[in-house]
Each structure stands twice: as C-alpha cells, then as structure tokens.
Amino acid sequence: MDNKNVNSYKDLIVWQKSMELVVEVYKITNQFPKEELYGLTSQMRRCVISIPSNIAEGRRKGSRKDFLKFLFISYGSGAELETQIEISKRLGYCMDSVSIKSEGLLNEVMRILNTMIKNLKTP
C-alpha cells in the first residue's frame, strides 16, 4: 500500500471507528426482544463484525487489488447494517435516541470507506 505511516490495519482510523461501531451495535441489540436472537440481532451483529474484519483481512493480504476488494465488502456490510438499523427502528426495537451514536459512527465509517475506495481505484 502507499501509506507509509500505516504499519497495521489497527492504525487505520476506519478500522478503529468500525470497532467502536461493533460495541455500539452489540449494546443496541442486547435490548432487542429475545425472539430476535436468531433473527435481526444475529444479522446485525454479523454485519457489523464484517466491517472491521474485512478491513483487517484486506490490509493483511498485501496487494492494492485485494485491499480494494475487501473494502468493497466492508462497504456492502455497512449498507446492510444501515438497512437493519432502520428495520429495528420501524419495528420499535430501537429508538432514535438510542441509535444516534451507532448511526453517526456508521456514517463516518461509510464516508471513510468511500474515500479509501475512490483513492485505491485511482492508479
């Protein structure tokens, strides 16, 4: 990769923010009805975990092409999570006041991922 200041995926702000997002989503889904444990709770947790996991895997692969591919996967997981947060709000499982922090983090992660993808697509 081109960034000489980044020694590890853990140094990436996007990875750090997405790890914060994981914690927030777990807090939110802990409040969901127990009957959602294998439904929306499980789906949201898998999506949110996918974001930093794919950033880490792509970064460790070593090539620009692989990193870009895994950033796209993270971006897709973020879009899924956006939808699932909206579903949880519409079902009344999550109030706007509770989801504000997670939605803010998710928006920030998505913006950073979008910028990184654009920069890596440019030769």
C-alpha angles and dihedrals in degrees: 000000000000100000106096093185093063113084097165140013085251088069091060113102089214091058092047092049092046090053089054087050091054090057093048094050091049089052091050096046091049085070095052120108113275091241088067093059093102094031127044095356093055093043094050092047093050091049096048093046089051092062101065092029093060092043089054095045094047092048092050093049087074103216127100090229093054093045090052092049092052092045088056089052090051090048091052091050088052090054090050090050092050089056093046093050088052091049091050090052093048090050090051094243093119129033121217090244091058096046097048096093095045093046091049092050091045092051090050093048091048092050092050092046091049091052093046091049092050091049094048092048089058110082 
